[in-house]
Amino acid sequence: MARQKEDIAAVAGKLIEDARNGVFKPVYVLMGDEPYYPDLVCEAIIDNCVDEFGKDFNETICYGADVTAEQVVTAARRYPMMADRQLVVVKEAQLMKSIEEISVYCNEPLDSTVLVLLLHKASLDKRKALYKSVQKIGAVLDSPALRDYEMPAWISDYYSRRGLRIEPEAAALLAESVGTELSTIALETDKLLKNLPEGATSVSVADIEKNVGISRQFSIFELTKELSFRNASKALAIASHLGNAARFNMPQAVSALYMHFYRILKYGALLARGGFPSAEEKAAALAGVNPYFYREYDTAVRNYPLPKAMTVISLLCEYDYLGKGGDGGAATPSELLVELVSKILNT
């Protein structure tokens, strides 16, 4: 059986709640390709571990590039002054030379020290002693980067945790515009909340367009939708606009289109087996898609039956190569996108 994916938000939330309640582990390793949750946990520990009066004496915050493992261990083995505990934080700990030597301290950590190793977009080697020892006596938060198709669901969950409901189309639009940086989404959400009417509990596409400064009319999200329904004139108009945008990136556009048509292909293959697929089978074929959009895919599989979907996938592989400079062609990114969309519509 496949291992279930850990709920990083829940793990981070528990560590933050414990810190606010004055409950600490002797050693923390906060790591992973996505720094949002490690940074939140580290901030909560710093805010709650040592009171303001004792910070000058009992709080040490340093950076991995400036210290050695020996210096960190020496600091961790000191006793607090006129307090129950001291805090030692090493930010960007991945830059520390011989970081594995800290495992020696983890064998006999002081009850009066809280040691935090914060790695930025990096991780410890899970096969080595430091990671294994912290797992036994402390806390490890390993925060992986999210993929593009996981973002709308994460945004919906994030808004729900903040007491808001965001429309599926609004979540998809925000995900497409902001990307996969969770801290950026949190920042845009904070700005958005300041501009929503007092007492508002839901966020619409119009709210995203107005307050985040993006337009649903011209987006990859809308392009995939128009392609699903084979609305040629709208799809070509959106492709032309997107391709001429200052920040347009052809490989990113192709990647989004590939994911969309890969789902169509998987869903079409599921339906081709005959019978009525279960809800679980449908969710697996359309992984990362909010059920709100299932009707669009019901139409898309009719417009792109398996042979056509496979042809489109082949086209996308070809234009991924061309968009990265393959063949040294003179076509601009805008021309390539319009040409690609035209060929998809003519499959």
N, C-alpha and C positions, 0 to 999 in steps of 0.2 A: 504494500500500500504506500502511495506517495506521502511524503511528510507534509503535514499541513503548514501553510505559511503562517509565521508568527505575526500577531497583531502588534506591530511596533508602536502604534499610537497608544494602545492599552498599556503596554510595558512601560513606555515613557511616562504615561499619565500616573501609573502607580509609583514610579520612582519620584516624580514631582510631588505627589500627594504625601509620600513618606517624608520627603525633605521638609515640606511645610509643617509636618507634625513633629519634626525633630527626630525622626528615625533615619539613621544613616548606616551605610555599609562601611567597612574599613577601607575598601579599595573599589574604585569604579573605573571601568574602561568604557568610554563612550566613543564609538567608531562607526565607520560605514561610508558608503559613497554619497549618501544623502545627509548633509550636516544639520538639517532642521531640528530633528529630535535630539541628537546629542547636544546641540547648543542649548536647547530649552532645558534639558535636565541639568546641564552644567550651571546654567544661570540660576536655576532653582536652588541648587546646592550652595552656591556662593551667597545667595540672598538669605539663606536660612541657617547655615551651619554655624557661623560665628556672629555674635551680635556686634552692632556698630562700635561699641566701646572697645571691644577686643580685637578688631580687625588689624590695627597697627601692630599688634604683638603676635597674634595667632592665625594670621592669614598670609599665605605665601602664594602668589600667582606669578608664574614664569612661563617661558616659551621654550619648546624643545630645542630650537636652534642655539639657545643661550646657556643650556645646562647639560651636565652629564648625568648618567644614571646614578653614579656615585653621589653626586650632589643632591639629587632628589631623595635618595635613600637616607642620606644624612639629615635632610630637612624633615623627612617623615618620622625619623627616630627621636626627634626633639620632643620635649614635653611642653604642654601649653602653659602659659603664664596666667595665673589667677583665673583659670577657666577649666571647664571639663574637657574641652577638646580644641584641637587646632585643625586648620584646613590647609592642604597643599594641593595646588592645581597646576598641572602642566598642560598648557594649550599648545596646539600643533605638535603634539608629542611624537608624531611620526617622523619629525626632523631630528629627534634625539639619537645620538650615537649610542650603540649598545643598550638599547631600551630593554632588551631581554634580561639584563642584569638586575632589573627591579624585581624579578621573580624571587630573588633571595630575600628581599624584605617581605614579600607576600607569604613566605613560610612562617614568619612570626611577626605579624603586623601589630602595632600598638592599638589598644582599645581607644586611646585618647586622640588618635590621628585619623582624619578622613583624607585619603589620597585619591585624586581624580586625574586620570590620564585621558585627555580629550584629543582625539585624532581627527584631523580635517580631511574629509574625502579620502580616507585611508583606513586600513584595518591591520590588526595584529595577525601574525601567522598562527592559525588555530591549532597547528600541530606542535607548537612550542610551549615551553614551560610557563611563560608569563600569562598567556591566555588561559591555560588550563588551571593555573593556581588561582587566578582572579575568579574564574567560574566557581571554584570551590568555596572561597571565603568572602567574595564580594559580589559585584553586579557587573554584568556585561550587557551593553545595549549595542546591537549591531543593526544599523539602519541602512538597508539597501536602497539604491536609486529606483524610483518608479519608472515604468515604461509609459510611453505616450498613451497607450490604450487603457492604462490603469488610472489615468488622471481624473477623468470625469467622475468616476466612482469615489475617488479619494476626496475630491472637492465636495461632492454631495455629503459625504460622511463628516468632513471638516465643518461644513456649514451647519449640519445637524447638531454637532457637538457645541456649536455656538448659539444654538437655539433658533436657527434659521432653516427655512426650506428653500432650496434653489431649484428652479425648473431644470429638467434634464438638458434642454437645448441651451440654457444659459450656462450650465456646468460645462457642456461640450465646447461652447464658444470661448469661455474663460480658459479652459485647458489648452485650446489651440493657440490662443493669443499669448498666454504667459509662458507656456512650456512646462517643464517638469521640475523647476526649482520651487520647492515647497515654501521657502521663505518669501519668495516673490509673490506667491499666491496669498500668503498671510498678510503681506504688506498691502497688496491691492484690496484685500478684504477689509482691512482696517480703514483704508481711504473710502471704500464704498459705504461702510456703515456710518461714517460721519455725514454722508450725503443722503442717506435714506430717511424718509419721514419717521418721526419719533413713534415707536411702537410697532414698526414694520416687522413682520415675521417671515416674509418670503422675498425672494430675489428673482426677477424676471430677466428675459433677454434684453428688454428695454433698459433695465437698470445697469446691466453690464455694458451695453453700448454707450449709455450716457456717461457713466462714471469711470469706466476703465478706458474709454477712448478707442473702442474698436467697433467694427461694423459687421453684423452677421451677413449683410448683403454680399460682401466680398471677403470670403474666408474659405479655407480648405474644407471646413465643415460643410459649408453650403455647396462647394463644388462637388464633394462626394455625394451629397443629397441629390443634386440635379443630374449627376451621372447615373445614380440609381434609378431615377425616373426617366432617364434618356431625354431630358429637356435640353436639346442641343443648343438653342440660342442663348439660354441663360448660362449653361455650362461654359460655352466659349467666351461669353462676356466676362464671367468671373475669372476664367483662366487668363484672359488678356489683362485684366486689372491687377490680379495677383502678381503676374510675371513682371509688371512694370513698377511694382512697389519697391521702395528703396531698400527694404530689408528682406526681399525675397530670396529664398534659398532653394534651389532646384532639388538637391538631394533630399531635403526635409519634406518638400512637397511630394516627391515620388514615394518616400517612405510612408507618408500618411495615406496616399492612394493605394499603395501595396497592401497595407494593413486592411483597408476597406475591402479590396477585392479578394484578399485571402480569406476574409470572413465569408464573403459571398460564395467563394469556391467551397469552403468547408460546409456551409449551410446547404448548398446545392447538392453536395455529395451525400449529406445526411438524408435529404428529402428523396434522393434518387434510390435509396434503399427500399422505399415504399413504406406504406403504413403511416401512422401518426407518431412523430417523435415525441418522447417524453419531455417534460419541462427541463429536466436535468440535461438531456441530450442537446436540446436547443440552446441552453445556457452555455454548454461546453463548446458548441460550434460557433456561437457568437460571444466568445469570451470578451469581457470588458465592455459589452454593449448594454446600456440601460434598456430594460424591457419596453420602455416607452418607444424605442426606435425599431422594435421588431417588425412592425408593419412595413417600414421602409425596406427592410431586407426581404420580406415576403414578395415585394414588388421587384426588387433587384434580382432575385434568383430567377424570376420569370424573364426579365430583360437580358440576363446574362446566364443562360444555361451553361452547364459544365464546359462544353467545348469553347464557348465564347469567353467564359471566365478564365480558362487556361490561356487563351490567346492574349487576354489583357495582362495577365501575370507575366507572360513572356515579353510583352511590350514594355512593361514597367521595369523589368530587368535591363532591357536594352537602353531605356532612357535614363536609368540610374547611371549607367556607364557613360552615356553622352553628357549627362548633367555634371559629371565629375571631370569633364575635359577629355573624355575618350574620343578617339579618332581625330581630334584637333579640328573639329568643324567650326565654321564661322558663325553659326546660329547663336543668337542671344538666349539667355534663360527664358525670357518671355516667349520668344518664337518656339523654343523647344516645348514649353508647357502647352501652348496652344496647339502645336502639332500633335503632341501626345494625346490631348483631350479629343481632338478631331479623330484620331485613329481609334481611340476607345469607342467613341460614338458610332464608328463605322464598322465595328467588329460584327 
